[in-house]
Amino acid sequence: MNRSYIQEEVSFTNKSVEKHYSPGDLMDKIIKVLKTSGKDINSITPDDLIPLEELHTRGREATQQLTGRLHIDENSNVLDLGSGIGGTSRFIASKYRCKVTGLDLTEEFVSTARELTRILGLDQYVTFRKGDATRMPFENREFDFVVSQHAQMNIENKKKLVSEIYRVLEPGGFYALHDIFINAGSPPLDFPLPWASTSSISFLAEWDRYKSLLEQCGMKPVAEEDLTQASVSWMNMMAEKASRQELPPASLPLVLGEDAPVKLKNVMKAMHENKLRIIQAVFQRD
């Protein structure tokens, strides 16, 4: 196949993914939501942003659990792959006071992450870059840890993703993931979903196949936990809170769009029908 055609296809897919995650005027919307909650943007704390930035399943609890599987310290150099508006990056920097780099494909996420990090006074530790996870703008063996939450679902070329993670990790470094996978033989999913409005930008992998790719690349599994049931319970709890209007106003539509309720309904349906599974795992580079 012609290489330029492949590059055009990748570029088109990337633009479609970026469009899916670009609500427009995101920073202004965050300020508005915070004001509605009685918060001043210039005096916010990291905890004020948790409902807005920790939109992966199980929120902050999952972030604490994932990073707790690693031995990060103040001398670590961490890559947050698929960093969104920077929640995981800021959590790591705030807790460990180490160097963190967030990489995301969506320009609006990157610019918003930078501004929020500046306001919180964490920009001395955290930087954000726009980039493609299959062509990372980093040197070989640059990071001690790669952390990623709910990122691979939009990446079609898993083999290239895995090889890039391996490339940027130091020998002996660790890759910690928290992600959504599809079960083998599952019927088609209903769209829209939080990570994709249509099937054209949804590239869910089967866990065993993704794990095999990592192992073939030279990554040794050191921890693995299926958190599907815990995630279903969390989703049910969040749906109950939303029905009682106990969530911050517009926190979900802020990033997921105005059709957020439909997206969440569809992903919950898929979880209850056993189409999806959620895994946390850690791999070590050889």
Backbone bond lengths (Angstrom), bond angles and torsions (degrees), N, CA, C in turn:
res aa  C-N    CA-C-N  psi(-1)  N-CA   C-N-CA  omega(-1)  CA-C   N-CA-C  phi
1 M - - - 1.466 - - 1.529 110.02 -
2 N 1.321 116.18 142.44 1.462 121.27 -179.43 1.524 111.14 -61.54
3 R 1.361 116.27 129.15 1.459 121.12 -175.78 1.525 111.78 -63.03
4 S 1.347 117.69 -38.52 1.465 120.45 -178.92 1.524 110.73 -65.25
5 Y 1.333 116.23 -33.99 1.466 120.09 177.51 1.525 110.32 -65.33
6 I 1.349 115.64 -42.15 1.458 120.08 178.53 1.521 110.28 -61.21
7 Q 1.348 116.50 -44.23 1.463 120.57 -179.80 1.520 111.04 -62.59
8 E 1.345 116.86 -38.57 1.463 120.49 178.07 1.530 110.47 -64.28
9 E 1.344 116.54 -39.74 1.458 120.56 178.75 1.528 111.06 -64.05
10 V 1.342 116.27 -43.37 1.460 121.09 178.05 1.518 110.28 -61.93
11 S 1.346 116.39 -44.60 1.455 121.07 -179.42 1.526 110.95 -62.36
12 F 1.343 116.81 -42.37 1.464 120.76 179.74 1.527 110.61 -63.30
13 T 1.338 116.38 -44.12 1.463 120.37 179.10 1.515 111.04 -62.90
14 N 1.332 116.57 -44.36 1.464 120.38 179.37 1.519 111.63 -60.04
15 K 1.334 116.45 -42.33 1.460 120.19 179.22 1.529 110.84 -64.61
16 S 1.327 116.39 -37.46 1.466 120.22 178.85 1.524 111.22 -66.76
17 V 1.342 116.15 -40.46 1.466 120.52 177.41 1.521 110.28 -64.57
18 E 1.333 115.95 -44.80 1.466 120.00 -179.53 1.528 110.61 -62.18
19 K 1.322 116.86 -40.11 1.467 120.55 178.53 1.529 110.58 -63.12
20 H 1.330 116.48 -39.13 1.467 120.74 -179.94 1.522 111.22 -59.87
21 Y 1.335 116.54 -36.69 1.461 121.11 -175.71 1.529 113.70 -98.04
22 S 1.317 118.43 11.39 1.466 120.83 -177.57 1.522 110.40 -112.42
23 P 1.316 117.92 92.45 1.466 120.02 -178.41 1.522 113.68 -74.23
24 G 1.346 117.10 -19.23 1.463 121.09 -176.78 1.516 111.27 87.40
25 D 1.340 115.61 133.60 1.477 121.39 179.40 1.528 112.11 53.52
26 L 1.330 116.50 40.02 1.462 120.12 -174.00 1.520 112.33 -61.98
27 M 1.329 117.26 -43.72 1.462 119.65 -178.49 1.529 110.71 -62.58
28 D 1.322 116.95 -42.31 1.468 120.28 178.09 1.529 111.18 -61.93
29 K 1.311 115.95 -37.98 1.465 120.16 179.67 1.524 111.14 -68.02
30 I 1.332 116.32 -37.85 1.465 119.95 177.32 1.525 110.34 -63.10
31 I 1.325 115.81 -44.39 1.469 120.41 178.65 1.531 110.30 -59.51
32 K 1.325 116.13 -42.20 1.467 120.77 -179.50 1.527 111.01 -63.87
33 V 1.339 116.92 -44.06 1.465 120.80 179.38 1.524 110.68 -63.22
34 L 1.329 116.55 -41.53 1.465 120.40 179.39 1.531 111.19 -64.45
35 K 1.331 116.44 -41.21 1.465 120.10 178.10 1.521 110.78 -62.61
36 T 1.329 116.05 -40.70 1.463 120.34 178.59 1.524 111.06 -61.09
37 S 1.340 115.20 -30.85 1.470 120.91 178.66 1.521 112.50 -88.20
38 G 1.345 116.57 5.33 1.461 120.47 178.58 1.510 114.66 82.43
39 K 1.352 117.23 21.23 1.457 121.29 -178.46 1.526 110.73 -108.12
40 D 1.333 115.19 143.65 1.459 122.35 173.97 1.518 107.68 -97.36
41 I 1.324 117.96 125.73 1.460 122.25 -176.16 1.520 112.13 -56.00
42 N 1.321 117.54 -30.25 1.469 120.53 -176.70 1.525 113.92 -84.92
43 S 1.328 116.69 -3.34 1.464 119.08 179.14 1.527 111.58 -131.16
44 I 1.325 116.15 24.49 1.460 119.70 -179.35 1.526 111.08 -74.91
45 T 1.308 115.12 158.47 1.460 122.61 173.59 1.528 108.08 -111.46
46 P 1.327 117.88 162.95 1.469 119.34 177.51 1.523 113.02 -54.66
47 D 1.322 117.56 -35.68 1.466 120.35 -178.65 1.524 112.65 -66.00
48 D 1.340 117.27 -26.65 1.465 120.57 179.27 1.524 111.84 -64.36
49 L 1.330 116.30 -24.43 1.464 120.54 -175.29 1.521 113.57 -93.34
50 I 1.328 117.68 -8.87 1.467 120.10 -174.51 1.531 112.84 -52.67
51 P 1.346 120.24 -46.63 1.467 119.06 -178.84 1.526 113.37 -66.84
52 L 1.332 117.26 -17.68 1.458 121.23 -175.91 1.521 112.85 -98.10
53 E 1.324 117.47 -25.90 1.464 119.78 -170.88 1.525 113.77 -114.15
54 E 1.328 117.81 -16.36 1.467 121.04 -177.42 1.530 108.59 -104.84
55 L 1.339 116.08 67.13 1.460 120.74 -173.49 1.523 113.10 -93.34
56 H 1.330 117.99 0.71 1.462 119.58 171.33 1.533 108.39 -71.00
57 T 1.305 116.29 163.52 1.463 119.67 -176.88 1.527 111.16 -60.30
58 R 1.309 114.66 135.74 1.467 125.81 179.77 1.518 113.05 70.73
59 G 1.337 117.65 8.22 1.451 121.73 168.30 1.516 115.72 49.81
60 R 1.346 115.16 -136.09 1.454 121.62 -176.29 1.534 112.43 -60.16
61 E 1.319 116.40 -34.46 1.466 120.03 178.82 1.527 110.69 -56.65
62 A 1.339 116.58 -42.91 1.463 120.76 -179.91 1.521 111.33 -67.38
63 T 1.334 116.87 -38.58 1.462 121.06 178.59 1.524 110.78 -62.76
64 Q 1.320 116.11 -44.93 1.463 120.29 178.25 1.524 111.27 -62.86
65 Q 1.323 115.51 -41.06 1.460 119.74 -179.11 1.529 111.08 -65.99
66 L 1.332 116.47 -44.63 1.465 120.68 -177.48 1.521 111.64 -65.40
67 T 1.322 116.56 -50.21 1.465 119.54 -178.43 1.525 111.54 -69.10
68 G 1.336 116.44 -26.28 1.458 120.17 177.29 1.519 113.14 -68.70
69 R 1.321 117.01 -14.25 1.463 121.22 176.86 1.534 111.77 -79.02
70 L 1.334 116.37 -8.80 1.463 122.02 -175.18 1.526 110.74 -111.69
71 H 1.312 115.86 163.35 1.467 121.03 178.60 1.529 109.00 -107.97
72 I 1.316 115.57 62.51 1.461 121.41 178.96 1.525 109.06 -76.83
73 D 1.335 116.61 140.85 1.464 120.47 173.20 1.524 109.35 -140.98
74 E 1.329 117.38 -174.28 1.463 121.24 -174.21 1.525 113.48 -65.74
75 N 1.316 117.54 -15.51 1.465 121.24 179.61 1.525 113.03 -95.63
76 S 1.321 117.01 -0.20 1.462 121.15 -176.16 1.525 111.87 -76.18
77 N 1.319 114.77 153.18 1.458 122.75 172.96 1.526 106.42 -120.41
78 V 1.343 116.48 112.33 1.464 122.03 -169.26 1.526 110.60 -115.34
79 L 1.329 116.45 136.40 1.459 122.37 171.62 1.517 108.97 -106.28
80 D 1.337 116.36 125.33 1.463 123.24 173.64 1.519 106.47 -99.66
81 L 1.320 116.29 104.83 1.460 122.20 -172.80 1.525 110.27 -91.21
82 G 1.353 116.06 117.54 1.452 120.53 -172.81 1.512 109.37 79.42
83 S 1.333 115.20 56.14 1.469 122.18 -166.40 1.520 114.96 -78.68
84 G 1.340 118.78 -9.51 1.459 119.77 178.57 1.516 111.80 57.12
85 I 1.333 117.18 -134.00 1.470 119.68 178.84 1.531 111.76 -92.45
86 G 1.331 116.06 15.26 1.459 119.71 164.85 1.509 117.90 98.15
87 G 1.321 118.58 10.57 1.455 120.21 -175.78 1.520 114.25 -59.59
88 T 1.325 116.64 -49.31 1.463 120.16 -179.28 1.520 110.98 -65.77
89 S 1.328 116.69 -41.75 1.474 121.09 179.31 1.518 110.89 -59.22
90 R 1.327 116.52 -46.52 1.466 119.81 -178.33 1.527 111.50 -68.74
91 F 1.325 116.93 -35.62 1.463 119.41 177.46 1.527 110.42 -61.45
92 I 1.322 116.73 -46.17 1.467 120.71 -179.57 1.522 110.53 -63.60
93 A 1.334 116.68 -45.63 1.471 120.47 -178.85 1.521 111.43 -64.08
94 S 1.330 116.38 -41.29 1.459 120.64 -178.47 1.523 111.57 -66.97
95 K 1.323 116.73 -37.58 1.463 120.65 -176.48 1.525 112.64 -80.29
96 Y 1.348 116.02 -41.59 1.470 119.12 -171.61 1.528 113.91 -107.21
97 R 1.344 117.32 -12.07 1.463 121.65 -178.57 1.529 111.26 54.95
98 C 1.318 115.25 44.13 1.461 120.96 179.93 1.527 110.18 -116.08
99 K 1.312 116.02 173.97 1.458 122.04 179.38 1.525 109.56 -78.85
100 V 1.334 116.02 128.75 1.460 121.70 179.67 1.525 108.75 -131.31
101 T 1.323 116.13 137.03 1.462 121.99 173.93 1.515 108.51 -120.39
102 G 1.328 116.85 126.54 1.452 121.33 175.96 1.516 110.10 -101.21
103 L 1.324 117.01 132.53 1.466 122.28 177.91 1.517 109.08 -119.99
104 D 1.333 116.43 128.13 1.460 120.57 178.38 1.519 109.74 -145.92
105 L 1.331 114.95 149.96 1.459 121.19 -178.40 1.525 112.52 -78.14
106 T 1.331 117.31 -21.59 1.464 122.09 -171.67 1.524 111.42 -96.35
107 E 1.317 116.52 116.39 1.463 122.20 -176.48 1.521 111.91 -59.28
108 E 1.324 117.43 -39.98 1.467 119.49 -178.68 1.528 111.37 -66.02
109 F 1.317 117.26 -36.28 1.463 119.97 174.41 1.522 110.86 -63.34
110 V 1.330 116.59 -43.77 1.464 121.39 -177.68 1.527 110.73 -62.95
111 S 1.326 117.23 -47.58 1.466 120.31 -178.49 1.529 111.24 -65.95
112 T 1.327 116.86 -38.66 1.466 120.72 177.99 1.525 110.80 -67.37
113 A 1.324 116.74 -41.67 1.469 121.06 178.25 1.522 110.81 -60.35
114 R 1.320 116.57 -42.25 1.469 120.41 179.53 1.526 111.20 -61.97
115 E 1.329 116.40 -44.68 1.461 120.37 -176.98 1.530 111.44 -67.33
116 L 1.318 117.04 -44.02 1.464 119.98 178.75 1.530 111.14 -63.87
117 T 1.312 116.16 -38.40 1.469 120.75 179.78 1.524 110.82 -67.03
118 R 1.326 116.11 -37.65 1.472 120.36 176.85 1.522 110.46 -64.30
119 I 1.318 116.83 -46.00 1.467 121.26 -179.04 1.531 111.08 -60.56
120 L 1.325 116.30 -37.33 1.465 120.94 -178.90 1.526 113.02 -83.12
121 G 1.328 116.83 -1.40 1.460 120.66 176.89 1.515 114.55 71.47
122 L 1.336 116.28 27.32 1.462 120.42 -179.69 1.523 112.83 -108.53
123 D 1.335 116.78 7.34 1.462 119.36 -176.05 1.523 113.42 -70.73
124 Q 1.316 118.04 -10.77 1.466 119.46 173.83 1.525 110.95 -74.24
125 Y 1.320 116.40 -18.79 1.461 121.04 -179.97 1.530 112.92 -105.15
126 V 1.322 116.64 -32.85 1.462 120.82 -169.20 1.521 111.80 -116.20
127 T 1.323 115.99 134.19 1.461 122.08 171.08 1.528 108.18 -125.89
128 F 1.317 115.39 152.58 1.461 120.48 179.72 1.521 109.81 -125.23
129 R 1.329 114.89 140.68 1.459 120.64 179.23 1.519 109.78 -133.18
130 K 1.322 114.84 145.13 1.461 120.56 173.32 1.522 107.66 -85.71
131 G 1.308 117.04 133.42 1.452 118.72 179.78 1.517 113.22 -178.16
132 D 1.322 114.08 166.27 1.457 124.60 -178.68 1.528 108.79 -94.93
133 A 1.312 117.18 127.82 1.469 121.17 -177.85 1.520 112.80 -65.90
134 T 1.333 117.40 -17.89 1.465 119.68 177.72 1.527 112.17 -92.81
135 R 1.325 115.43 -2.10 1.485 121.13 175.85 1.528 107.60 -146.38
136 M 1.302 116.46 66.54 1.462 120.64 -171.94 1.529 112.18 -69.82
137 P 1.338 116.32 138.70 1.475 121.25 -178.36 1.529 112.52 -84.40
138 F 1.333 116.09 49.80 1.461 120.47 -176.64 1.523 110.71 -131.28
139 E 1.326 115.05 160.69 1.456 121.32 178.35 1.534 110.54 -75.78
140 N 1.314 115.50 161.10 1.459 120.41 172.76 1.529 109.86 -61.27
141 R 1.320 116.50 141.72 1.466 122.90 172.99 1.540 112.73 56.23
142 E 1.319 116.52 39.37 1.466 120.81 -174.97 1.532 113.55 -85.13
143 F 1.343 117.50 -28.44 1.467 120.13 -170.43 1.530 112.46 -117.30
144 D 1.331 114.44 148.19 1.466 121.28 173.97 1.525 111.19 -82.96
145 F 1.335 115.49 -32.37 1.463 121.57 -177.76 1.529 109.64 -138.90
146 V 1.332 116.07 141.18 1.462 122.48 166.50 1.523 106.75 -117.93
147 V 1.325 115.66 124.26 1.464 122.27 179.46 1.522 107.79 -117.24
148 S 1.322 117.18 136.62 1.463 119.75 -178.19 1.523 110.34 -147.23
149 Q 1.327 115.62 131.05 1.462 121.30 177.83 1.530 110.04 -125.21
150 H 1.329 115.66 120.99 1.467 122.60 175.48 1.536 111.46 51.10
151 A 1.335 116.24 56.16 1.465 120.50 -177.06 1.523 113.43 -120.04
152 Q 1.330 118.19 -35.90 1.466 118.92 -171.83 1.524 113.69 -72.27
153 M 1.325 118.42 -11.88 1.467 120.88 -176.56 1.528 112.81 -61.58
154 N 1.346 117.20 -26.54 1.465 121.31 -178.77 1.525 112.77 -99.71
155 I 1.322 117.94 6.45 1.467 121.39 -175.81 1.520 109.05 -109.54
156 E 1.324 116.10 113.82 1.465 120.59 -175.33 1.522 112.23 -73.96
157 N 1.331 116.95 -43.83 1.463 121.00 -174.50 1.532 110.05 -86.98
158 K 1.322 115.95 83.44 1.471 120.19 -177.36 1.529 111.51 -64.94
159 K 1.323 116.75 -36.09 1.464 119.82 -178.94 1.521 110.91 -62.03
160 K 1.328 116.67 -42.05 1.464 120.48 178.76 1.527 110.43 -69.56
161 L 1.311 117.14 -38.83 1.467 121.03 176.83 1.521 110.44 -57.71
162 V 1.314 115.90 -49.78 1.464 120.94 -178.21 1.525 111.16 -63.10
163 S 1.327 116.63 -41.78 1.468 119.51 -179.61 1.522 111.39 -65.90
164 E 1.331 117.66 -33.33 1.462 121.07 177.87 1.531 111.28 -71.32
165 I 1.317 116.49 -40.00 1.468 119.41 175.74 1.524 109.70 -59.98
166 Y 1.315 116.24 -44.82 1.466 121.01 178.18 1.529 110.44 -60.77
167 R 1.324 116.52 -43.33 1.470 121.10 -176.05 1.518 112.45 -62.80
168 V 1.338 117.64 -42.64 1.468 119.63 -173.93 1.527 113.05 -84.12
169 L 1.329 117.42 -8.78 1.461 120.63 178.51 1.526 111.24 -85.18
170 E 1.316 114.86 142.86 1.463 120.62 169.60 1.535 109.06 -65.79
171 P 1.343 117.69 148.48 1.471 118.64 170.92 1.528 110.06 -54.13
172 G 1.313 115.68 129.76 1.461 120.02 -175.82 1.514 113.94 86.38
173 G 1.347 116.90 -2.67 1.458 121.08 178.83 1.521 112.10 -73.51
174 F 1.329 115.66 169.24 1.462 120.84 -172.62 1.533 112.32 -122.11
175 Y 1.323 115.22 141.47 1.463 123.65 173.41 1.528 107.40 -114.16
176 A 1.335 116.32 117.04 1.464 122.14 179.36 1.520 109.01 -111.92
177 L 1.311 117.38 124.60 1.460 121.29 -176.76 1.517 111.07 -124.02
178 H 1.317 114.17 149.22 1.464 123.69 172.64 1.513 104.59 -137.18
179 D 1.338 116.69 105.53 1.459 117.21 -169.08 1.522 112.73 -148.20
180 I 1.339 113.21 168.02 1.458 122.48 -179.18 1.524 108.84 -101.86
181 F 1.323 116.01 131.98 1.461 121.74 179.67 1.520 109.30 -128.54
182 I 1.324 115.50 157.18 1.461 120.31 -179.83 1.519 109.23 -98.90
183 N 1.305 116.61 143.04 1.455 120.62 178.01 1.522 110.39 -80.63
184 A 1.309 116.38 143.02 1.463 121.92 -178.25 1.526 110.41 -58.38
185 G 1.337 115.39 136.15 1.452 120.85 177.03 1.510 115.35 77.77
186 S 1.329 117.61 8.14 1.465 120.46 -179.47 1.524 111.00 -68.18
187 P 1.331 118.34 139.95 1.467 120.60 173.78 1.519 110.22 -66.89
188 P 1.335 116.76 167.12 1.471 120.05 -177.06 1.527 112.68 -56.54
189 L 1.322 114.95 146.50 1.459 121.56 177.45 1.518 110.43 -80.85
190 D 1.320 115.86 156.11 1.459 121.52 172.84 1.525 108.90 -89.32
191 F 1.318 116.67 134.54 1.463 122.16 177.95 1.524 109.33 -112.77
192 P 1.359 116.83 156.73 1.469 129.15 5.68 1.525 112.36 -77.85
193 L 1.354 114.13 159.73 1.452 123.28 175.09 1.523 108.41 -127.24
194 P 1.316 119.11 163.33 1.470 119.63 -177.24 1.520 114.26 -54.14
195 W 1.324 118.17 -32.88 1.468 120.81 -177.72 1.527 113.89 -98.94
196 A 1.318 117.76 -4.03 1.466 119.06 -177.52 1.520 110.71 -161.53
197 S 1.327 115.47 128.82 1.463 119.72 176.78 1.520 111.16 -76.22
198 T 1.350 115.89 -30.23 1.462 122.09 178.05 1.525 109.12 -136.99
199 S 1.313 115.72 168.73 1.465 120.55 -179.42 1.522 112.79 -67.38
200 S 1.341 117.55 -14.50 1.468 120.76 -175.66 1.520 113.45 -67.39
201 I 1.333 117.73 -18.22 1.469 119.59 179.18 1.532 111.47 -123.03
202 S 1.326 116.43 16.91 1.465 121.01 177.45 1.521 108.87 -107.24
203 F 1.322 116.35 118.34 1.462 121.21 -175.94 1.534 109.94 -129.30
204 L 1.309 114.99 59.36 1.460 119.83 -179.46 1.527 110.73 -67.82
205 A 1.316 115.82 135.73 1.456 121.65 176.93 1.522 109.82 -100.79
206 E 1.324 116.01 157.43 1.455 120.68 167.04 1.523 107.44 -79.23
207 W 1.318 117.21 138.15 1.461 120.88 -174.85 1.531 112.57 -57.64
208 D 1.317 117.70 -45.89 1.465 120.00 -177.16 1.524 111.53 -61.64
209 R 1.321 116.56 -36.24 1.469 119.64 179.30 1.525 111.13 -71.35
210 Y 1.315 116.56 -40.76 1.466 119.61 179.12 1.527 109.89 -65.88
211 K 1.313 116.11 -42.55 1.466 120.88 177.80 1.525 110.43 -60.59
212 S 1.320 116.63 -41.00 1.463 121.01 179.13 1.523 111.53 -63.37
213 L 1.331 117.33 -40.16 1.468 121.05 177.11 1.525 110.78 -60.42
214 L 1.314 116.53 -43.10 1.462 120.97 179.34 1.526 110.96 -62.58
215 E 1.310 116.17 -44.02 1.463 120.20 -179.13 1.526 111.31 -66.47
216 Q 1.334 116.73 -39.79 1.462 120.76 178.47 1.523 111.93 -63.77
217 C 1.333 115.74 -28.92 1.462 121.37 -177.92 1.532 111.68 -80.20
218 G 1.321 117.37 -14.96 1.458 120.21 -178.98 1.512 114.01 111.17
219 M 1.342 115.63 22.89 1.465 121.00 179.63 1.531 108.87 -107.97
220 K 1.309 116.28 125.15 1.465 121.88 -177.46 1.525 110.21 -97.87
221 P 1.348 118.53 126.63 1.470 120.29 178.38 1.521 111.08 -69.46
222 V 1.334 115.69 132.41 1.469 119.97 178.81 1.528 112.05 -122.13
223 A 1.331 117.43 -15.29 1.467 120.94 177.10 1.518 108.91 -158.16
224 E 1.321 116.23 145.25 1.466 121.05 178.37 1.520 109.32 -156.06
225 E 1.337 116.39 133.90 1.463 120.32 178.20 1.517 109.68 -145.56
226 D 1.318 115.81 128.54 1.462 122.07 175.52 1.526 107.94 -85.06
227 L 1.327 115.83 116.78 1.461 121.57 -176.17 1.531 111.85 -112.64
228 T 1.326 115.72 25.63 1.460 120.14 -177.13 1.523 111.67 -60.35
229 Q 1.319 117.41 -51.08 1.466 119.93 -176.65 1.525 111.89 -65.86
230 A 1.327 116.11 -39.26 1.467 119.33 176.70 1.522 110.62 -62.58
231 S 1.333 115.97 -36.32 1.466 120.68 -179.61 1.524 111.39 -71.45
232 V 1.328 116.77 -38.61 1.467 120.65 176.39 1.526 110.00 -62.10
233 S 1.321 116.80 -43.47 1.468 120.62 178.39 1.520 110.90 -61.73
234 W 1.330 116.31 -40.33 1.469 120.89 178.71 1.526 110.61 -64.59
235 M 1.349 116.71 -43.57 1.463 120.19 179.00 1.522 111.07 -62.12
236 N 1.318 116.67 -41.86 1.470 120.16 177.89 1.524 110.94 -61.68
237 M 1.334 116.35 -40.92 1.463 121.00 178.86 1.523 110.79 -64.05
238 M 1.351 116.56 -42.94 1.458 120.57 179.92 1.523 111.34 -65.45
239 A 1.328 116.45 -38.88 1.465 120.06 177.85 1.524 110.68 -63.48
240 E 1.331 116.13 -39.14 1.463 120.84 178.17 1.526 110.86 -65.75
241 K 1.339 116.30 -41.57 1.465 119.99 177.95 1.523 110.84 -64.02
242 A 1.333 116.06 -40.55 1.465 119.91 179.59 1.524 110.51 -63.32
243 S 1.336 116.41 -38.98 1.469 119.67 -179.77 1.521 111.67 -66.98
244 R 1.346 116.14 -26.45 1.464 120.62 178.13 1.526 111.76 -96.15
245 Q 1.333 115.46 7.66 1.467 122.72 179.32 1.533 111.44 56.59
246 E 1.328 115.40 41.91 1.462 120.84 179.60 1.526 112.69 -98.64
247 L 1.330 117.36 -0.76 1.458 120.82 176.45 1.520 109.24 -92.61
248 P 1.346 118.39 153.58 1.466 120.47 177.14 1.520 110.52 -55.92
249 P 1.328 118.93 141.11 1.454 122.10 -179.10 1.522 111.35 -54.28
250 A 1.327 115.54 129.09 1.470 122.40 173.35 1.520 114.12 62.96
251 S 1.336 118.79 17.99 1.462 119.53 -177.72 1.522 112.22 -64.89
252 L 1.329 118.06 -39.84 1.457 120.33 -179.60 1.525 112.74 -77.43
253 P 1.347 120.08 -48.22 1.464 119.55 177.42 1.521 113.57 -61.35
254 L 1.325 117.32 -20.38 1.459 121.52 -177.43 1.520 111.62 -52.19
255 V 1.326 116.72 -49.53 1.461 121.63 -179.03 1.526 111.68 -103.64
256 L 1.329 116.99 -35.60 1.460 120.30 -175.36 1.520 113.57 -84.07
257 G 1.341 117.96 -10.95 1.452 120.62 179.04 1.515 112.28 94.71
258 E 1.326 115.38 172.07 1.462 120.33 -176.50 1.526 112.81 -66.99
259 D 1.352 116.32 -20.64 1.464 118.97 177.80 1.527 111.58 -91.41
260 A 1.325 116.83 21.28 1.468 121.57 179.67 1.532 112.87 -52.38
261 P 1.343 119.76 -43.74 1.473 118.85 -179.75 1.531 113.03 -59.01
262 V 1.336 116.82 -38.29 1.468 120.52 179.30 1.525 110.19 -68.30
263 K 1.331 116.35 -42.66 1.466 120.73 179.03 1.522 110.88 -60.26
264 L 1.317 116.23 -44.59 1.461 120.29 -179.48 1.530 111.47 -68.64
265 K 1.319 116.59 -37.44 1.466 120.38 177.13 1.525 110.39 -61.43
266 N 1.337 116.37 -42.54 1.463 120.42 -178.41 1.525 112.33 -68.41
267 V 1.335 116.76 -39.50 1.469 118.03 -179.99 1.528 110.50 -71.01
268 M 1.329 117.43 -35.67 1.464 119.93 176.63 1.527 110.45 -65.72
269 K 1.323 116.38 -38.99 1.470 120.79 177.59 1.528 110.00 -61.45
270 A 1.332 116.12 -44.53 1.467 120.45 -179.99 1.524 111.61 -63.89
271 M 1.331 116.16 -37.24 1.463 120.07 178.69 1.529 110.62 -67.42
272 H 1.323 116.39 -44.51 1.467 120.20 -179.36 1.531 111.51 -66.54
273 E 1.334 116.43 -27.76 1.468 120.78 178.77 1.524 112.08 -88.09
274 N 1.323 116.90 7.36 1.467 122.82 176.72 1.533 112.80 62.20
275 K 1.325 116.33 32.56 1.466 119.90 175.90 1.529 111.66 -84.92
276 L 1.328 115.94 -26.31 1.461 121.01 -173.35 1.520 110.54 -121.91
277 R 1.312 115.07 157.01 1.461 120.57 171.44 1.520 108.63 -139.45
278 I 1.314 116.12 151.65 1.463 121.53 -178.20 1.522 108.61 -119.75
279 I 1.320 114.11 126.01 1.461 121.67 -172.91 1.521 110.61 -123.09
280 Q 1.325 116.03 138.49 1.458 121.63 161.38 1.523 107.18 -111.19
281 A 1.339 115.84 136.02 1.461 119.78 -179.64 1.521 109.74 -153.05
282 V 1.318 115.16 157.47 1.459 122.17 176.53 1.523 108.50 -129.00
283 F 1.340 115.16 134.35 1.461 122.12 177.15 1.523 109.12 -124.82
284 Q 1.330 115.54 147.90 1.462 120.58 178.19 1.518 110.26 -114.82
285 R 1.335 115.10 131.92 1.463 121.26 178.88 1.521 110.14 -73.40
286 D 1.335 116.04 142.99 1.459 119.42 178.54 1.529 112.02 -75.53
